[in-house]
C-alpha cells in the first residue's frame, strides 16, 4: 500500500501507538477486537485481501 503508520492510524481511527504495536508482533496480533476490525476494514477497502487457506497471508486484490 505504501502507507505510513500515521496514514493507517488516521484512516482506521486508531492510535498511532496501536498500529506500531500491531506491526511489531510476531504471530497473531493482540488487540481489541473492534480496533483490529477497524484496521482490517480499512485495508480491505483499500484492496488488501486476507488469506486464511494453507498459507495464511495477504495480497492485493486484482
Buried (B, 14 or more C-beta within 10 A) or exposed (E): EEBEBEEBBBBBEBEEEBBEEBEEEEEEBEBEEEBBEBBBEBBEEEEBEEEEEEEEEEEEEE
